[in-house]
Amino acid sequence: METTTLERSQKNAKKVNNKGYLSKEELDDRTELIQKEEIKDSPFTIVTINEESFGVMGGYRLTETAQTKEEVREQLEKVSWNRIIQVMMILEKIKEENKLTVKKD
């Protein structure tokens, strides 16, 4: 089952007008819509920000930006040696991060 998540992110929350608050138009200009869509039966997610999409695994980016989600989906579903090595390196990095977390506890 594919899951889609929508989030809003403020580009620059510190800027306000002289009255101390942002108008609706100013707020819309300073926020961006972030959409996350999980790819079924995979560890990958497609992230779309301002109509540009890219693929991630956890917090790690795997692909360059593309104009459509379908382009990213095709890239992520293609099994290549490059993708296998990327995934292995990410898993190793996560494993090392977990070791550091366990040692701190």
C-alpha atoms as a printed R data frame, in Angstrom:
    type eleno elety resid chain resno      x      y       z
1   ATOM     1    CA   MET     A     1  0.000  0.000   0.000
2   ATOM     2    CA   GLU     A     2  1.401  3.368  -0.999
3   ATOM     3    CA   THR     A     3  1.301  6.120   1.575
4   ATOM     4    CA   THR     A     4  1.384  9.808   0.752
5   ATOM     5    CA   THR     A     5  2.245 12.398   3.366
6   ATOM     6    CA   LEU     A     6  1.907 16.151   2.948
7   ATOM     7    CA   GLU     A     7  3.880 18.649   5.007
8   ATOM     8    CA   ARG     A     8  4.426 22.398   4.962
9   ATOM     9    CA   SER     A     9  7.863 23.857   5.522
10  ATOM    10    CA   GLN     A    10  8.712 27.497   6.158
11  ATOM    11    CA   LYS     A    11 11.625 28.710   4.065
12  ATOM    12    CA   ASN     A    12 12.479 31.590   6.376
13  ATOM    13    CA   ALA     A    13 10.427 31.833   9.550
14  ATOM    14    CA   LYS     A    14 12.366 34.787  10.993
15  ATOM    15    CA   LYS     A    15 11.274 37.370   8.422
16  ATOM    16    CA   VAL     A    16  8.164 39.289   9.425
17  ATOM    17    CA   ASN     A    17  6.629 42.560   8.289
18  ATOM    18    CA   ASN     A    18  6.762 45.764  10.341
19  ATOM    19    CA   LYS     A    19  3.578 44.788  12.236
20  ATOM    20    CA   GLY     A    20  5.262 41.651  13.559
21  ATOM    21    CA   TYR     A    21  3.314 39.090  11.533
22  ATOM    22    CA   LEU     A    22  3.063 37.797   7.970
23  ATOM    23    CA   SER     A    23  0.094 38.296   5.712
24  ATOM    24    CA   LYS     A    24 -1.440 35.203   4.093
25  ATOM    25    CA   GLU     A    25  0.256 36.065   0.774
26  ATOM    26    CA   GLU     A    26  3.638 36.542   2.452
27  ATOM    27    CA   LEU     A    27  3.221 33.269   4.349
28  ATOM    28    CA   ASP     A    28  2.326 31.401   1.141
29  ATOM    29    CA   ASP     A    29  5.429 32.855  -0.554
30  ATOM    30    CA   ARG     A    30  7.645 31.640   2.296
31  ATOM    31    CA   THR     A    31  6.305 28.119   2.643
32  ATOM    32    CA   GLU     A    32  6.739 25.131   0.400
33  ATOM    33    CA   LEU     A    33  4.638 22.024   0.064
34  ATOM    34    CA   ILE     A    34  6.491 18.778   0.751
35  ATOM    35    CA   GLN     A    35  4.866 15.545  -0.415
36  ATOM    36    CA   LYS     A    36  6.207 12.095   0.490
37  ATOM    37    CA   GLU     A    37  5.038  8.939  -1.269
38  ATOM    38    CA   GLU     A    38  6.256  5.507  -0.207
39  ATOM    39    CA   ILE     A    39  6.959  2.992  -2.963
40  ATOM    40    CA   LYS     A    40  5.146 -0.269  -2.309
41  ATOM    41    CA   ASP     A    41  7.312 -3.237  -1.236
42  ATOM    42    CA   SER     A    42 10.507 -1.168  -1.099
43  ATOM    43    CA   PRO     A    43 12.468  0.942   1.387
44  ATOM    44    CA   PHE     A    44 12.249  3.942  -0.972
45  ATOM    45    CA   THR     A    45 10.182  7.115  -0.798
46  ATOM    46    CA   ILE     A    46  9.548  9.765  -3.439
47  ATOM    47    CA   VAL     A    47  9.795 13.296  -2.048
48  ATOM    48    CA   THR     A    48  8.271 16.159  -4.019
49  ATOM    49    CA   ILE     A    49  9.094 19.764  -3.146
50  ATOM    50    CA   ASN     A    50  7.742 22.579  -5.300
51  ATOM    51    CA   GLU     A    51  6.920 20.207  -8.177
52  ATOM    52    CA   GLU     A    52 10.403 18.652  -8.280
53  ATOM    53    CA   SER     A    53 10.778 15.056  -7.111
54  ATOM    54    CA   PHE     A    54 13.665 12.879  -5.947
55  ATOM    55    CA   GLY     A    55 14.090  9.473  -4.324
56  ATOM    56    CA   VAL     A    56 15.216  8.813  -0.765
57  ATOM    57    CA   MET     A    57 15.859  5.905   1.561
58  ATOM    58    CA   GLY     A    58 15.363  6.994   5.142
59  ATOM    59    CA   GLY     A    59 17.077 10.333   5.418
60  ATOM    60    CA   TYR     A    60 19.424  9.680   2.505
61  ATOM    61    CA   ARG     A    61 18.870 10.989  -1.006
62  ATOM    62    CA   LEU     A    62 19.329  8.454  -3.812
63  ATOM    63    CA   THR     A    63 18.418 10.242  -7.058
64  ATOM    64    CA   GLU     A    64 18.775 13.581  -8.761
65  ATOM    65    CA   THR     A    65 15.696 15.781  -9.041
66  ATOM    66    CA   ALA     A    66 13.210 14.997 -11.782
67  ATOM    67    CA   GLN     A    67 10.142 16.778 -13.098
68  ATOM    68    CA   THR     A    68  7.744 13.899 -12.394
69  ATOM    69    CA   LYS     A    69  7.267 11.226  -9.755
70  ATOM    70    CA   GLU     A    70  7.079  8.609 -12.509
71  ATOM    71    CA   GLU     A    71 10.648  9.380 -13.609
72  ATOM    72    CA   VAL     A    72 11.873  8.935 -10.032
73  ATOM    73    CA   ARG     A    73  9.834  5.756  -9.582
74  ATOM    74    CA   GLU     A    74 11.427  4.281 -12.750
75  ATOM    75    CA   GLN     A    75 14.904  5.160 -11.462
76  ATOM    76    CA   LEU     A    76 14.256  3.588  -8.063
77  ATOM    77    CA   GLU     A    77 12.641  0.436  -9.444
78  ATOM    78    CA   LYS     A    78 15.541 -0.188 -11.824
79  ATOM    79    CA   VAL     A    79 17.921 -2.688 -10.214
80  ATOM    80    CA   SER     A    80 21.499 -1.699 -10.967
81  ATOM    81    CA   TRP     A    81 24.866 -2.228  -9.326
82  ATOM    82    CA   ASN     A    82 24.968  1.462  -8.501
83  ATOM    83    CA   ARG     A    83 21.643  1.259  -6.623
84  ATOM    84    CA   ILE     A    84 22.730 -1.916  -4.790
85  ATOM    85    CA   ILE     A    85 25.942 -0.232  -3.621
86  ATOM    86    CA   GLN     A    86 24.021  2.908  -2.579
87  ATOM    87    CA   VAL     A    87 21.642  0.834  -0.449
88  ATOM    88    CA   MET     A    88 24.513 -1.147   1.091
89  ATOM    89    CA   MET     A    89 26.370  2.056   2.005
90  ATOM    90    CA   ILE     A    90 23.237  3.569   3.561
91  ATOM    91    CA   LEU     A    91 22.607  0.427   5.599
92  ATOM    92    CA   GLU     A    92 26.215  0.468   6.816
93  ATOM    93    CA   LYS     A    93 25.900  4.148   7.768
94  ATOM    94    CA   ILE     A    94 22.663  3.457   9.693
95  ATOM    95    CA   LYS     A    95 24.350  0.514  11.429
96  ATOM    96    CA   GLU     A    96 27.256  2.749  12.524
97  ATOM    97    CA   GLU     A    97 24.865  5.469  13.733
98  ATOM    98    CA   ASN     A    98 22.972  2.871  15.778
99  ATOM    99    CA   LYS     A    99 26.212  1.681  17.378
100 ATOM   100    CA   LEU     A   100 27.023  5.240  18.460
101 ATOM   101    CA   THR     A   101 23.503  5.696  19.870
102 ATOM   102    CA   VAL     A   102 23.702  2.452  21.840
103 ATOM   103    CA   LYS     A   103 27.113  3.404  23.296
104 ATOM   104    CA   LYS     A   104 25.745  6.770  24.494
105 ATOM   105    CA   ASP     A   105 22.867  5.063  26.343
